Amino acid sequence: MLYRRLGRTELQVSELSFGAARGYDRDEFPALVEAIIGAGINLIDTATGYGDSELALGRALAGHDDILIETKYCPYDSYRPEATYVGTPEALVASAEESLRRLGREHLDIFLGHGMRSVETLERFMNDGCYEAMVRLREQGKVRFIGISELSEADGTHQVLQRAVPTGAFDVVMLTLNFLLQTAAESVLPLCRQHDVGVVVMMPLNQPSKVSGLVSLPAALECIRRHVAAGNLPAEPPYTETDVLDFLQPYSIPEAGLRYVLSHDVGACFVGMSCLSRLEENLKAVDPPYLDRERKARLQSLFGGIQRQVL
Ligand SMILES: NC(=O)c1ccc[n+]([C@@H]2O[C@H](COP(=O)([O-])OP(=O)(O)OC[C@H]3O[C@@H](n4cnc5c(N)ncnc54)[C@H](OP(=O)(O)O)[C@@H]3O)[C@@H](O)[C@H]2O)c1
């Protein structure tokens, strides 16, 4: 496992990190967490909104205080793009305290405002006391580093992060980057470099389901079909051909997807994995230089114009 500097936090984080948004309710979760740690992964992403993920992690990570945890407070009433902003400083502080209790930790390594979906609600978050409450938690030592995650389904061109990063307010940002939504590479990563903000990547496989996303060839082709149907890609070859992704071989679709993300200047790439075989498969992508120039250029010319995420 290779480790990368996470911007101004100076944390060294495993380039492949673990997203615990799903699979924590399985009996084998503690053994999976042990295997993940054994593989060198030192950063885990969770959130108050991910069911019992924090509680399960608190149990599975007992005795592993060196493993870094990122968790989040969601200032909206749901994860839907049209959700109502309901953030308050009191709720934010209570959420952080609850996360500390569930995780059994004395501090949270990274604490994010979850799913900031519009510039307007980002401004509210910055000015209604929520951001100040985050800073206070950091001053009190309850939180080491603060940041926000975006909601790329609502903001495929990263307007929120383009506004937030240059303010210098945040140590870390969490963004979507995958070969079917490449926009962050040009619009946000250079800003993060300039302001020394740590970048963690979510949805490297495009938040896949069994039928759509970068988890298998049929699911990836279905995702491309949905982009065509939404008007994000032209309804013509090669997008309508089943061999459109054959140039990625010998890599599987998920391996190529992770290699694509890791070939960028980012800190950690979070991927959800529910079993040991997934971990073994995904560790194959941890292999510099990750993706050769030709395949990366082909992905850019095929899909670099997509500006909206389709799930
Ligand atoms: N706004 C936010 O803050 C936000 C939003 C979305 C995600 N996230 C974070 O980012 C993490 C990653 O997000 P995500 O959307 O990519 O994924 P995810 O929701 O964690 O799910 C990943 C899926 O990919 C599958 N998978 C992983 N490796 C695979 C492989 N080698 N072959 C086939 N399938 C594979 C897993 O399948 P199995 O279940 O079968 O193992 C799982 O269903 C999340 O876990 C979460 O921590 C944050």
The ligand as an ORCA input file, in Angstrom:
! r2SCAN-3c Opt
* xyz 0 1
  N     -21.850     12.646     -0.330
  C     -21.018     11.805      0.259
  O     -20.369     12.184      1.214
  C     -20.845     10.374     -0.271
  C     -21.666      9.909     -1.295
  C     -21.429      8.635     -1.808
  C     -20.394      7.867     -1.299
  N     -19.614      8.321     -0.286
  C     -18.502      7.512      0.268
  O     -17.702      7.007     -0.799
  C     -17.586      5.586     -0.692
  C     -17.512      4.982     -2.069
  O     -18.705      5.284     -2.752
  P     -19.280      4.412     -3.949
  O     -20.478      5.126     -4.423
  O     -18.192      4.101     -4.902
  O     -19.557      3.087     -3.421
  P     -20.337      2.347     -2.307
  O     -21.688      2.929     -2.138
  O     -19.471      2.243     -1.150
  O     -20.491      0.954     -3.004
  C     -19.415      0.355     -3.677
  C     -20.008     -0.805     -4.444
  O     -19.053     -1.265     -5.372
  C     -18.967     -2.629     -5.292
  N     -17.584     -3.026     -5.558
  C     -16.460     -2.587     -4.927
  N     -15.374     -3.163     -5.488
  C     -15.829     -3.973     -6.471
  C     -15.204     -4.838     -7.391
  N     -13.879     -4.995     -7.411
  N     -15.980     -5.541     -8.258
  C     -17.318     -5.403     -8.261
  N     -17.975     -4.608     -7.398
  C     -17.232     -3.893     -6.519
  C     -19.399     -3.029     -3.903
  O     -20.064     -4.236     -4.059
  P     -20.329     -5.270     -2.869
  O     -21.308     -4.577     -1.959
  O     -20.902     -6.425     -3.587
  O     -19.001     -5.507     -2.244
  C     -20.370     -1.919     -3.540
  O     -21.685     -2.271     -3.878
  C     -18.823      5.164      0.090
  O     -18.622      3.936      0.737
  C     -18.951      6.308      1.059
  O     -18.046      6.076      2.117
  C     -19.817      9.580      0.219
*
